[in-house]
Amino acid sequence: MVLKDKKYVVGIDFGAISSGLSIAHVDRPHSKFTVNTWKRSIKSKPAQFPTSILYKTNGDIQCGLFNTAYDYVYIEEEEVYIDNIKQYILNIDQANEELGQKMEGLTIQKVVTDYLKIFHALAIKRLEKQEDFCNSYEFEQDFKLENLSYCLSCPTSLNDFFADCFVKAGITEKDNLVFVSEAEATAFHCLSINRLTTKIVPDQTYLVLDIGHSSFGISKIKADSTENFSKVELISEELGKGSMVLENSFRDYLIKNKSQLNLNESIISKLVETFVKEIKVNFDEEEEYDKSHKGLIFKQHESSNQVEEKGLSLFRIADVNDNLIKITTDDLIRHVFSPYMDYLVNYIMKVYHENNNDSKIFLSGKYSSEANFYEKLSAQKDGKFGRYVSLIEDTNIDAVSLGAVSFGLKVKNVQIPFFYGAKSKPATSEPQKNVGSSEILKTEHRSKEFDFIVGIDFGSTFTGCSYANPRDAQVNNLKAIHTIETGWPGGNAISFGKTPTLLAYDKKMKTKHWGQEAKENIGRYKDLNLLGNFKLPLSLKAFGVKYDANIEIKRMNEGWEHTSRISKPKTKSIDAVQVCADYLKEVKNHVIRHIVAETKFNKGKKGFTQFFKSPGNEPKIQFVLTVPSIWSTSTREKMGQIAIKATIIKEDELDDLLIISEPEAAALFCEKKYSDFFPGPDNPDYNLIVCDAGGLTVNLDTLCFTHNNENGEPMICQISNGTGDTCGSTYLDRAFKNYLLRFYRDIGFEVSNTDTSFDSVTDDFVYNVKCDFRPDSTCDRFWVVKLPAEHKITSIPNTPETRQYFLTEKNTKLNIHHDDIKEKIFDPIIAKILALIQQQVEEAYRNNSQIDAIMLVGGFSRNPYLQQRIQDEYRGMFRMIFPEEGAAAISIGAVSYGLRPRLISRKLASQSIALEVRIPFNKKEDDETTDRMYSKNRLEYFVCHSDDLQGESLKFLTVTVDYPNNAVIAVFACGFKEEDDEENWRYVSKRHTKILEEIIKLPEVEEINKGDPIQFNVGLQVDDIGSTVTIECQNIFINRKIKEMTNGYETSLKVV
């Protein structure tokens, strides 16, 4: 059964402990909303609605109440309180008997009906006041009760029972209600999540495990290229086998040992309640508890590596003789947790083997992230099963209600469009869009809506920030842009005004420290996890392609995988998007505090005399984030997700976020700093190599400063493919450490690469040598290294290898000659940078372009020896530019872009983007064994990797569907060209990422016959944040019908 003729689909998760409700407009299926607060206070935290009901003696009925020792609800005598309603439904006859004893005539159907009636009415009221939903598509016109259809998630055996309850509650009629199991709903939710997150690929099967409170279910996804063509199948549904088994097992254990433990019914109930509240979800075999917790005994400790005393009781509850009840961790493991975990794991492995051992597994449900269960499951197949198991972070408490919406929105009669011009009609382009003065004035005016423009140079190893007041009278002057150089947490003595891109989590994945402070504290607290290079996993494929899959990249990737699982009590896979968001949230908060301190409280300061426009005495800020030029459109779109999670912007403020590539930002810094780069319109263009030397990587692009032929406005064009390598300044640290390790091995010491005793010595090198190193051939200079005390040197063998070293002060200090520092540490790294510059020079010559200057930016740019080597290499050939603000050039350029957004008018595509189509079968290109008339999952490309992109040019493809089928428009991206991988080029493959899926519904039109082709123009526009797809129907009858249906508000069937 498919829901139809309604404006909204409402998804309901009738949960055992709490219930939730989500909703989406049928014309905006990807914009789903969930009731995020059930209390009257809008400040209350998002939560679900407790599945409980209270029948009062005066006839009133209240729902959504907890009644525990921790959340007490006063219940008068003869009032009936029922919680965990869903548990009663598992055995209806027994439930009716038990409920009839509580209140005459009370049945489980009446309980569920009464609850649903109150739950639904309250949800509608909350939605009517929920800001994001009220501002959604067609809310005022379409959000009416008669426009709602429903999808309820419940056990399949109870569909008829719930249908009767819905009708009796007056919510809807049976023909306006569909059902889906919890495991299937979760699978549909997984399919709806961005595939960059789930890593779902076509032609792969996935098992979805939903471990709820009352039931345990498994469904299977047969993934296709699109969500709508993917299939979901229910494998099993085990009622009564959810995590409620744990408290039932614990209760059985207590009853069985009632005499031995000196318990009565009251004490047993209290123990079970404490178990559910404090132990069940957070249980850890190795956890050390804190004494302050309610109802539990805990052990104080000074060091994080102490272990729990054997035999220590977990409960601070007395028995009937007023003695402490002794129930230990071992007791719970043996009698409660292990039996249930063994059941789950054995059942899962049985289903896995029945599905040919090639399915990947998604875990969902309230119990799926429990650490011990996750580890036990991952340990299967000799510890290798963990690679098949994923905890999808987006499968949150509302996954079931959201998945129910997705199921209810499924559309029948859908079709991938046909493309008949594969050989004769390539994608066409509109003329280049010129940026005129009126448009610049418009963007300048927009920037003045904000109190400050903030540019964040979010680097792999260091992060920098600049800001400006757009209403400053000197805003066009570089001096109006201020860089935050001091005050970062932990200081920034070695980072040229930047802060390290480091984040320290505690064992519960809460941010404890960031920046230099994270590095300083990691040695003090053993339960901290230090993460670095977390920007790298956002685009590992592009990173590996550009910098080659060398051993260093492999090690970094393996290091990320190793640290991306934080240990107990909650073992979860760390999502790089979330880590980046956590870090940028700290940066954002610090920046706001800095700006307020520097400007808000000194209103007499020149350049700032206005009050902040935004409420709450906080400045209204527009943020500009910089990204590597190699990042694909889909990866840039991740920055939008990160910005939302970091509270930089709200979900409906994506237009307020600006994103610019690092070389483009550097170019705009040049525009501010060096006005002579823009000669008059009659003079030749000025070509500049920008070398961004950072901590991890060095990236180069060649830019042309020229003028727009139409209006004479200055503009900047990219005229080369960007190049880069892993030869940033952190590799000097590594080279120095390797020099020390080699020294110890030469004198006969065995030392490990991971020996932390060298960290302080390396820090000394960074502080005192690396930043200002310049070799001097006129004198015999040494740098004295104080060796770590952990490796005491008593004697040195007399060998050719040891004679190159000079030790002093009883072998506690090593004197390293400047020539050794130059030749063995600096020169190999700098040689790589010079080779990259030469690649840009040679490419320019091949393209008949003349290089005028080389500009060095980034933190490494301040090193005197690097500057000297570049000057020596190209002296007399090009102008050398080493700006004093080089370390801050990227963030300054980002602010410049925010003050006056303008396009880098010509750039090269960072990825290939294609539309999934069906085309006439061609035996030369397609599988000769097939009998199909049309190729499936075929791709037709709008733009190919490294194609020349002119301004905001649009690329078009014309496709058709057979009436009355609805069109599925699916757009995919990849980071390669046809010649790089012909095998995976023509069809949707594992190397492609879906970036859009939209269903275009066709209205009923009398003038069109079944099977008539309906033509659509699908256009792609690539901009700074990502790409925009426009879909417009070309059929005059359909467009006339759309105009009639919308009273002229819309003149065609068009989706952007």
N, C-alpha and C positions, 0 to 999 in steps of 0.2 A: 504494500500500500504506500502511495506517495502523497504527501500533503500538497495541496494546490489551492489556488484562488484566495490566498491569504497574504498579508503584507509582512508578517513576522513569523518566525519559528521560535518557540520557547522551549528550551531544554531543561528538564528537571532531573536532578539527582536525588532520589529518595534514599538517603543514606541511613545506615544503622545508628550512628551517633549524631550526625548532623546532615542537613540537606542543603542543596544549593540550586540556584536558578540562573540560567544564562539566556541571552536573546540576540537575534540578529535579523536585520531586514533582508527580505528575499532578494532584493536588488543590490545588496551590499554584503554578500555572504562572508567576506573575510573580515568584516568589522563586527566582531562579537563583543557583547557587554555582559558583565556578571554583576548581580546585586552585591555591592562591596561593603555594605554596612546594613545591619538589621536593627540597630538601636537608633534612638532618635538623634543622638549626638552625631554630627557629621565627622567628629574627630575620632570616633571609635575605630579601632583597627578592623581591617577587612577580615571577615570570618563567615563561616556558614551558620545556618540556623539550626539549633539543637532539635533533634527529632524526638521531642517529648511533649506531653500534654498533661494539663492539670484540670480536673473536673471539680469545681468548687460547689459548696453546699447550696449557694444561692442560684445555681444554674449557669453561672458564667463558665466559660472555657478559656484557658490560657495555654499558649503554646510557646515552645522555644526556651524552656527553663531548664537549667542544670540544678540538680539537688544533691550536692555532695558536702562533705565536711569543709570543702574549700570554697564552694559557691552555694551557700545555703539558701534554700527557699523555704519560707515558713509554710507548713502544711497543717491546716486545722484537722481536728478529728472528723472522720467521715468524708473528708476530701480524698480524691483518688488521683495519685500522681503516677504516670507511666512514662518511663524513659526507654530509650533504645527500642522504639516501636517496631522497627523492622524485624527484630528477633522473634517477635510474637507471630509474624506472618509465616515463619518457617514451618509451623505446625498449627494450622488454623483451628482445628477441633480442640486441641489442648489449650490454645490461647483463649477461645471463647469460654471454656470451662473456668479457666483461671480468672478472666476478666469479669465473668458473671458473679464470682464470689466477692469481687471487690465492689461491684455496683450492679444492682439488678437490671437485667436487660442490656448490659454493656457487651458489645462484641468487637472483634478486631476490625471488622468492616466499618463499624461506626467510629472507632478510634481513628482509623486512617482517613475516613471521609471528613471528620471534624478537623483533623490536623491539616489536610490538604486545603480545605476551605480557608482556614485562617492563614496558612503559609502563603497561598497564592494571593490573597487580598493584600497582605502586608508587602509581598514582593512587588506588586504593581504600584503601590504607594511609594515604595523606595525608589523604583525606577523613574517615577514621575518627578522625583527630586534629585536624581543623580545627574550631576552636571555634565559629565562626558556623554551620557546617553541622551540627555535633553538637547544637546548640541549636535546630535547625529543626523544622518540623512533622513529627511522627510518626517522627523519626529512629530511635529505639530499636526501635520496633515494625516498621518497614517497610524499613530499609536492610539488605537482604540481596541476595546475588548473584542469587538466583533471581527477585528483584523488579525487575531492571534490564532495560530495553530500550535500544537503541542507534540513534543516527543519526550516520553518518560523512560528513564533508564531503570529497569527492574529485572529480576529473574524471569526468564521466558515462561516458566510454568505459572507465573502469577499475572500474566497479561490481562486475562478476563477479570480477575479479582480487582485489579487497579482500574480497569476501564469502568466497571460499575461504580467504584468510589469516585472517580472523576465526574461521572454523570450526576450522581447523588449530591456531590458537593456543588453542583451548579457551575462548574468551571467550563465545560465544553461537552459536545456530543461525541459519540464514539467514532464517527467518520472524520473527525477533526483531530484524532489522536493516533499516534504510532508509538511503537515500543522498540527498544534496543537494549541488549544486555550491557552490564557494566564493562565487561571485557571488550565488547565490540565498540562501545562508545569511546573507550580509551584509545582503541586502535584508530578510530576515525579522527580523534583529536591529534594523535601522532601524525597522521597524514596531513592534517591542516597546518602543522608547525612548519616553519621555514626549513627546507631541506638542508640548508647550510648547518642547521643545528642538529637535525636528526640523522643526517648522512644517509637517508633513504635513497636508493638508486633503483632504476627500472629493472624488471625481470629478476628481482630478489625477493625471497620470502622472509617474513619477520614474525616471530611469535611475541604476542603482547600478554604479559602476565599482570593481572590486576588482583592484588591481595588486599581485599577490603576487610572490614570488621566482621561481617556476617558470612561472606562468601569468598570463594577463590575461583577465578575464571581465567581461561586462556583463549585467546583468539589469534587468528592468523591473517596477516596482510600479504596479499600477492600484489606487489608494487608494480605500477605502470609508470609511464613518464609523467602522468598527471594524477591529481587527487581524484578527479571524477571517474577515471577509468581504472583506478586501483580497486581491488576487491578485498572485502573483509569477511571472514568466515569464523563462526563460533566453534571452537574445538571442544571445550568442556566448561561446565558450570557446576561447581561443587558447593551446594548450599550448606551452611553450618560449618564450613571448613575455613572460614576467615580467621583473622587474628583473635576473635573471641575464644578460640580454642585454648589460648594461653591462660586467660583468667578462669575458664572452666576447668582446665587441668590443674591450676593452682588451687581452686576451690576443692576439687576432688582430692588433691594431696592433703589439704588441711583436714578434710572430713575423715580421710583414712587414718590420719595421725592425730586425731582429735584428743584422744586420751593421753598419748605420749607428750603432746605439746601443751596439755591443760587448757583447751579451748572450749568456748561455748559459741552459740550461733552468732551472738552480737560481735564477739571478737573476730570470728571468721569473716563476717561481713566487712568489718573495719580493715582487716588485713587485705582482703580482695580489693577493696576500694583504694587502699594505699598502693597496692601492686599496680592497678590500672593507671592511677594518677602519676606515680613517680618512677616506676621501674620498667613497665612493659616496653615502652617505645625507646627509652634511653638506656636499656640494660646493656652492660658491657662487662664481659668476663674479666677484664683487667682494670675496670674503672675504680678510682678511689673517690669515695664520696665525701662531701663536706658536711660537717656536723650540724650546720644550720638548717638543713632541709627538713621539711615537715614530715613527721612520721617515720623518719629513717635515722639509722645510726651511721655516722660518718667518722673518718679518721683524719685528724689534722696532720699536715706534713709540711716540712720546710723545703725539701728537695723534690723535684718532679720525678725522680727515678726511684722513689721508695715504692714498695709493694704492700698490698693489703695483707693484714694479719690473717693467717689461716683460721677459719672457724668463726670469724667475726659476723655477728648477726646483722642482717640488713634492715631490720625493723625496730623502731623505738616504741614498741607496743607491749604492754604487760599481759601476762596470762591471768587465769582466774585466781592464782595465788599471788598476784602482783609481782611476779618475776618476769624479767625480760624474755620474750619469746626468741628462741635461737633458731633462726632459719638463715642459712648461709648461701653465698653465691653458688657453691657446689650443689646445694640442694635444688636450687632453681634450674641450674643447667641440666641436672640429671633427670628431674621429674617434670619439668615444664617446657623449657626452651628446646632442648635437644630433640625430644620426640617430635615436636611440631616442625622444626627445621628439617629433620630427616624426612618427614612426610612430604613437605614441600619440594625439597631437592629431588627426592626419588620420583615424585610425580612429574616434575618439570623435565627431568632427564628422560623419562619414559616417553613423554610427548615429543621431546626433541629427537629421539632416535626414530620414532614413528614418522617423523617428517624429514627423513633422509639426511639428518645430521648437517644440513647446510643452511639452516635458518639462524638469523641473528635474533637476539632477544631484547625486548624492551621491558623494563620493570616499572610498575605503577602501583598506586594504592598506598594507603596510610602506613603499611608495614613493610613495603618493598625496600625502603632505604635503611632498614635496620642493619647495623654494621655486621653483626655476627652471621645473619642470614646471607647477606651479600658476599661475605668472604667464603662462606661454606659453599655457596653456589659457584663462585668464581674458581674455587679450588678443584672442581671436577676436571676430569681428563688430565690428570697429573699437573694440576695448577694452570692449565692453558685455557680453561673455559672462560676466564675473565675477558678474553678478547672478543667473545661473542655477546657479552652482556653489557647493556647500556642503561644507565639511569638518566632519563630525559628530564632535565631540570624544569622544562616547561610543563611537564605533566604534574601540575600542582593540585591543590585540593579541589579545584573546579574543573579538572580534566574531564570528569564524567559528564557534567552538565554542558560543557563546551562541546564535547564529542557528540552528545545527544542533539545539539543544534546542527552540527555538521551532517549527521545522519538525516535529520529532518529536512535539510536543505538540498539533499541530493536530487538532481534533475534527471528525468528520463529523456530519451530521444535527443542525445547529444552526439556531436560529430566533430572530429578534427577537420578543419577546412581543407579544401582541395586547392592546389596551386598548379596551374597549367602553363605558367611561363618560366619553368625552371631552366630551359635552355635559351629562350629568346627574350625574356623580360627580367633582367636583373633589377635589384633594388635601385630606385631612382632617388635623386636628391633635389631638394629645393635650393634656390640660390642662397648664397651665404648671407646670413643676417648681419648687417653692420650695426655697430654700437654707436648711436648718434649722441649728440650733446644733450638732447632732451631726455634720453634714457639715463644718462649719467646723472643729470640733475634729479631725476626721479629717485635713483638709488641713493644719492647723497641725502635727499630729504628723508628717505626711509631710515637711514642710519641715525638721524637725529631723534627718532622715536625712543632711542635707548640712552641711558645715562652714560654707559661705557661700552666700548668695543674691546673685547679681550681675545687675543690670539694665543693659542696653546700649541706649542711645538712638542707634540707627544712622540718622543723618540724611543727607540728600543732600549737604550741604556740611560739616557738623561732626558729630562723634560724641562722646557723653558716657557716663559710666559711674558707677554707685553700687553699693554693696555693704553687706551686713549679716551678722552672725553670728546665726542663728536661735535659738541657745541663750543669747544675751545676756539678762540679767535685765530690761533696759530695752528689749526688742525692740519693744514697742508704742509706744515714744516715737520721735518723728521724729529725735531726736539719735542714735539707735542706727544710723541709716542714714548711711553715710559716702560722700561723693562724691570721686572722684579728680580733683583740680583741678590738680595739678602733676606734673612728671616725664614728661610726654608727650614723644616724640622731637621735637627741634627747638624745644620750648617751646610755650606756648599763651597768649602775652601778650594776644592780641586775640580770644580765643574764649571768655572767661568760664569757663575750666576745661574746655573741650572741646578736641578735636584735629581738625584738618581731615580730611575724608573724601577723602584723596588717596592714590594708590598709584603708585610709580615702578617700572616693569619695565626690565630690560636687554633687549638685542635678542633674547635667547633666552627671553624671557617668564618670567624669574625675578625674584621680588620683591627689589628692592634697598633701597628706602626707602619709608616711609609717613608719613602725617600731615604736620606742618609740615616735617619733615626732607626729605620728598619734594620739596616746593616749593623749599626752599633749595638742593637739590643738582641740580635739573634744569638750571640754567644752567652748572654746572661740568662736566658730563659729557654729551657730545653723543650718546652711544648710549643715553641713557635716554628712556623714553616715559612721560610723566606722564598719568595717567588721573584724571579727576574726574567727578562726576555719574553714576557707574556704577551707582548704585541705580536711576536713572531708567529704563533699558531693561527692568527687571524687569516694569514695568507701564506701558509707554508708552501703550497704548490708554486705560486708565483715567485716566492723567495728562492726555492730550490732551482727553478728554471733560470732565473737571472744570475744567481751566484754559483750555479752548478751544484750538483749533489756531492759536495766535498765532505771530507770526514768531519770538519768542524760543524757543518749544518746537521749532519747525522747525529753528532754528539749532543748538540743543543736540542734537537727534537727528542732524542731519547731521554735527555735530562728533564725536559718538560713532561714527558709521559711518566717519568719516575716520580716527579713531585706533584703530578696532577691528581694524586689520590691522597687525600688527607686521612690520617688514621682515625681510629675510634674517638668518640662514640658514634659518629655519623660518617660512615665511609661513603663519600660521593665523588663522582668525577667532577673535577674542576672545569668549568666552562671558561674558555679564554675571554669570551665576551663579558662574562660577569666579573672576572678579575680586572679586566681593563676598566669596567664601569666602577668597580670599587675604588680603584686607584684614582681615576679622574674625578670621582666624587670628592675625595680628599683634596685633590688639587683645586677643584672649584671652590670648595669651602674656604681653603686657605687664601685663595686669590681674592675672594669677596672680603674677607677679614682685612687683608692687606690694603685693598682699595679704600675701604671704609676708614681705616686708620690713617691713611695718607691724605685723603681728600674730604671725606664727609664731615669730619670734626674740625676742619680748618677751612671754613667757608670763605675766609678772607683771602685765601691763597689765590694767586693769580691763575686765571684759567679755569677756576671753578667757583661759581658764586650761586648756583642754583640749588634748590632743594631736589631731592630725588623724586622722580615722578611716580615710582611704584610705591604701593602701600607697605607698611611695616618697617619703614626706615631702612629698607634695603635697596641698593641700586638695581635698576633694570638693565640687564647686561645682554648683549648679543655676543655669542661665542663663535670664534672661527677656529676650526681644528685643521691641522695639517696632516697629510697622509703621504706615503711614498708614491712616486709616480708610477711604479709597477703595479699598484693595487688595481684590481679589476673593479668594474662597476658594482658587482655584487658585494665585494669586500668593502667598498666605500659605503654601501648601504648598511653594512654592519655598524659603521660608526654612528649612524642614526639611532640604531638600537642601543648602542653603548651610551650615547648622549642621554637618551630617555632614562635608562637604568641608573645613570650617574646623577640624575635630577638636574642636568644642565639645561634641558628643555622638557616640556610636557609632551605627551603623545600627540596633542593637536597643535604643537608649535614647531613641527619639523621644518616649516618654511623659515623659521627664525634662525636655524642652524646653518652656518656656512662652512663648506669644506673646500680646501684648496690643496693642490699637490705641493710638496716641499720645494721643487725647483721653480714652480710658478710663484710661490711666496718669496723665494730668493730674488726672482726677477722683479717683483714689485718693490722689494727693498732697494734694488738697484735704481728703479725709477725714482724713488724718493731721494736716494743718496747721491746719485750721479745724473744730474739733468742733462749733461753733455752727451749721454748715450743716445739721446733723441735729437739728431741733427734736423735741419730744416727739411721740408718735404722734397726739395730738389736734390738733397744730398744722398749718398749711398746709405744702405742699411748698415746697422751695427750689430755684429754677431759676437756673442759672448758664451764661453764655456763656463757653466756654473758647476763647481766641484763642492759638494756638500760632504765634508769629512766629519763623520760623527763618531760615536763610541763603538758601535758594532759594525756598521757598514760605511762605505764611501760610494756616493751616487753622483753621476754626472749627466747633465743634459746640455745641449747647445740651443741657445735662444737667439732669436733675431728681433732687434728693436727697430720697428719700422713705422709707417703711417698708413692709415686706412685710405685707400684710393678714392673712396666716395666722399668723405667728409674731412679728411686731413687729420683725424684724431690719432694720437699715438696708440700703437698696439704692439703686443709682444707675441711672437710665433715660436712654436717649438719646431726645430728643423732637423732633429736627429732622433734616433732611437736611444733611449736612456741606457746607460751602462752602469755597472757597479760591481763591487766585490766585498768580501768580508775582510776588510783591512783597516777597520777603524782603530781608534786609540786604545781600546781594551786589549787588542792583540799585542800591543807593546807590553802591557802588564803580563800577559801570558808568556811572551818571549823572555821577559826578565825572569819570571819564575822558572821557566825551562832552563835558563842559564844556571840558576842556582842548583836545580836538580841535577844537571849535568856535572856541576862542580862536585857535589857530594858523591855522585857515582864514580867520578874519576879518582876520588881519594879513597874509594872502597866502602862508602856508606850506602846502604840500601834504604831509599826513601820513596814514599808513595806520592803519586800525583795529587792525591786528595789530602795530603798532610796539611792541616790547618795552621801549623806552627809557622808557616811561611807567609801567612796573611799579613801580619804586621810589618814584615820586611818589604813585602810588595807595596803596602800602603806608603811606606817611607819612600820607596822609589817613585810612586805617583806624586807625592807631595813635593819632593825635593829635586827630582830629576826630569821626569817625563814632560811636565808642562813647559819648562823653560830651556830644554836641552838645546845647546848649540855647540858642536865640537870646535875646539880651538887647536889648530895645527902648529901654533907658535910656541906652545908650552907643553910640558909633560904633566898632564892633570889626571888625577884619580878621583873616584868617588868611593867613599868608605862605607861598607855595608856591615851593620852589626848583625851577626849571625844569630839564629834562634838558639836560646839556651838549651832547648830540648835535645839538640844534636851536638854534644860536646866533642870536640876534636882533640884527641890526645897525641896522635902522631899522624904523619903524612908520608906515604910511600914516595920514594924518589923514582918517578917514571916520567917519560916524555909528556904524558897527559897532565901531570900535576905541576910541571915546571912553569906552565903559563899562568899559574895563580900566585897571588902575593898576599900572605896572611900576616897579621900583626896582633899585638896585645894578647899573647898566649893563645893564638889561633881562634880568637873570638870575633875578629873583624877581617873582612875580605876587601881588599882594595881592587876595584875594577877600573882599568884604564879607560879613558874616554874613547879611545879607538875601538875597544871591545864593545862599549855601549853603542857606538855608531854602527859598526860593521855587523855585530851579531844580534842586535835588538832593533835598531831603527831602520837600517838600510833595507832589509828584506820587506818590511811593511811599506816603506816609502816607494820602493821599486814597483810594487803593485799599483800604487796610486799614479805614478808617472806613466805606467803602461795604459791605465784607463784614460788618462788625459790624451795620450797619443792616439788611442782608438777614436776619440771624438775629433781630433785634428784630421786624421786620415779620412774619416767618413765625410767631413765637411769638404775636403778636397775632392773626393769622389763625386760629390754633389755640386761641384763648381761653386762652393761657398768659401769665402775668406774669413778666417778667424781674426777678430780684432783684439780680444782681451780674454784673460782667464781670471775668474773671481773665485776665491776660496772662502767658504763659509762653514759653519758648524763648530762644535767645541774643539776638534782637532786642528782647526784652521789657525788657532793662536800659537801653535808650536813654531818657534823660530827656525828650527832645522828643516821642517817640512816646507816652510816658505822659501828658505834659501835654496833647497834642491829644485823647486819648481822654477825659481828665478834663474838658476844656473842652466837649467835644461832649455829654457825658451827665451833667454836673454836676447834682446834685439829683434825678436820675432813678433811677440805680442805684448800688449800692456798687461802688467800684473796688478791685481787689485786684492789687497788683504785688509778689508775694513776692520777698524777697531771693534765694531759691533758685530763682528763675524759670527760669534757664538749665538747671538740673539737675532741674527738676520732673518731667520725663518719666522720667528714669532712676530717680529716687527713687520715683515711683509704680510703676514696674515692679518694684522691689525689694519694695515694700509688697504687690504682688500675689503675688510669690513666697513671701513670708512667710505670707500668708493668702489663698490663691486663692479668689476669689468672682466670680460673674458680674456683669457689667453687665446687669441683669435684662431690660431691654428695649432692643433695638437694631434698626436697619433693615438689611435685606439689602443687601449690597454688590454682588450680582450675581443673575442669574436662573439657576436650576439645573433641568435637565429630564432625563427618561428617554426614550431612543429607543424608540418603539413602532410597531406597525402598527395602524391603525384602519380601519374600513370607509370605502371611498372615498366622498367627498362632492364632487359636481361644482361646488358653489358655492365650495368652498375649494381644490379640487385641479385639476390640469390636465384640461380637458374632453376632450382628445384621447386620453387613456389608456384602455385597456381593463382595467386592473387592478381587482381587487375591493378591494384594500387599499392604502393609501398607504404608500410606502416612505420610510424615514428621517424619519418624523414624530416630533415632540417633544411630550411632555406634561409640563407644568411642576409641580415641587414647590413652588417659591417664585419670585417675580418680584422684580426689582430694586426696592429701596426698600420692599418689604413689611415689615410690622411682625413682628419675631421675638420671641416671648415666651419668655424664659429658654432652656431647652434643649428646646423643643418639637420633636416629631417630626412630619414630614409623610409621609403614606402614599399610595401608588398601588397598586391591585390589578390585576394583569395575568395573562395565561394563555399557555401554549404547548400545542401539540398533541403528545400522547404518541406515540412515545417521543423526540421531538426534545429536544435539550438547549437550555436557555435562555441567550441572550446578553444580559446586563444591561449596558447602556452608558449612562453618565451624562455629560451635557454642561453646560457653563456659558457664559454670555455676559454682557456688561456693559450690556445695554439691555433695555427693556420693549417690549411689543408695539406700543404707539403710536409708539415711536421708529423702528421698522423693521419694518413688517408683512411686507415681502417676505421677510426672512430669519428671521422669528419661528417659523414652523410647522415648518420642516425644518432638519436639520443643515446648516449653511452654513460658509463660511470665517470667519464671525464667532464661531463656537462653538469651544470648546476641550474636548476629551475629558478628563475627570478620572477616569474609572473604566471598566474593561471586565472583566467577570467571566463565566465560563462555568459554568453550574450543570448538572452532569451528573445525569441521572435514572437510577436503578437499574432493573433488570428486575423488574417486578411482575406476577404472573399475573392479579390481579384487575382490571387496567386494560387496556382495549382500545386498539388503535391509533386515533389520532385523538381520543381522549378529552381534554377540556381539563384541564390541570393549573394550578391557581391559585397565584400567589405574591403575597405582600405585600412591596412594596419601600418601605423607609422611609429618610428622609433626616433627619439631625441635624446642625445647624451649630454648631460650637464655636469656641474661640479660635484653634486652629491651622488648622482646615479643616473638612471635612465628613465624616461617617461614614454609610455606606450599609449598611443591614441588609436581607438578602434571606431570606425564610422561606417554605417551601412550606406550603400549606394543605391538601394532600391527605392524608387519614388513612392510606391504604394505603402511600404512599411514606414517610411519617414512621414508620409501623410497621416498614417494611423497614429504614429507617436505624437504628432502635433495635435491631433484630435483628442487623444487620451490625456494630454497634459494641458489642454486649453491654450495651446500656442506657446506655452512656456519653453518647450523643447521642440526644435524644428526637425530633428533627425535622431535616429538611434545612434547615439555616440557615447562612448565610454572613454574616460581618460584615467 
